[in-house]
Amino acid sequence: MSIISDSLKRIKPSPTIAVTQKARELRAAGKDVIGLGAGEPDFDTPDNVKNAAIKAIKSGDTKYTAVDGTPALKKAIIAKFKRENKLSYSADQITVGTGGKQVLYNAFMSTLNKGDEVIIPAPFWVSYPDMVLLAGGKPKIVKCTEQEGFKLTASKLRKAITKKTKWLILNSPSNPTGAGYTKKEIEDLAKVLIKNKKVHILSDDIYEHIKYDNFNFYTIAQNSKLKVRTLTMNGVSKSYAMTGWRIGYAAGPKDIIKAIGKIQSQSTSNPSSISQAAAVEALNGNQGFIKKRSKAFKERRDFVVKSLNNIKGINCLTPNGAFYVFPSCKGLLNKKTKLKTDTDFVQKLLEKSNVAVVQGSAFGLDGYFRISYATSMQNLKKAMDRIRSFCEGLS
Ligand code: PLP
């Protein structure tokens, strides 16, 4: 009999982390691999944030803190929601965890009973379904097509809701597509949810600050009728290039916030005291970094989208935000190329051309692949040349 628990057998390791690891190994073996698999900004954490952490160490902020966040960080988070989203919260409606990932994990662990359903629009961030499964819930995947801009529609949402639905997950701008929901699109979904009265909404806003072309970010808690049923998750990882610091947070109903804190108190306790001090500076300090970085990302996005659309057999939508594109490779899956699936495409691309990307099926939609353009222009130019030569060589 295996020592491994049944609940762990329900899940698989993150495929995006697996691709990044594979690229690392190939590079260590001497191959000139370009990794476009990782979901993290290549920029360095801003200096004011680093200095705040150094100051925290020197002044002895090195002890346990309140389990779900220091009063100073909660205050900074409350101010952020007010300033940027026009949302008011009190300290007991805020929780801080070791990355947005832990906040989401704790939210599912503390709210799902066996068989509870969670609606997950696909393409989705790879961790949602596995977190739900680990917590004993049932992921209800709703496929959103390229023609729909990879976004959930009101009619698909209506059809997906059952008596067992506990949560709907919304992620805008999205990982892996970069698609952002407009206010109108969110309000269309809101109408369905208001009618339904029961379903809670988990809004993953982690890419809020990475957006282009004057896209107006709108989050569902801004609908006053739904705020009481919405847990809004955000963090400093992507916005301030702080992935390694591990600070994420959420705002929402007091009972859920309290339950999340209870799990955290019996698992990891507080997130790092030093990282929390750094996050206070990220949220309260000069926000110039966000604008500067978005400009660089936009340049890369434009280059990548244009390059991909110039390749026969590839089609790529222009995303509103995040640092991913999600092109279709369906035009290259046929008898002539001997490629049947997106996984075949991605594996051959790595084998033959040393470019690491992630297959769309890992995100719940076949026939696509995800490119992260959070890398230098020089790398992107090399990668696009290789992808073009690879695709042209197929037919
Ligand atoms: N949500 C989405 C959509 C993500 O892409 C990520 C990270 O890749 C996270 C949440 C979690 O980020 P972190 O745990 O670094 O805060």
Residues whose N, C-alpha, C, O or C-beta is under 5 A from the ligand:
A	BS01	PLP	G39 T98 G99 G100 K101 W125 N171 N175 D204 I206 G235 S237 T243 I247 G248
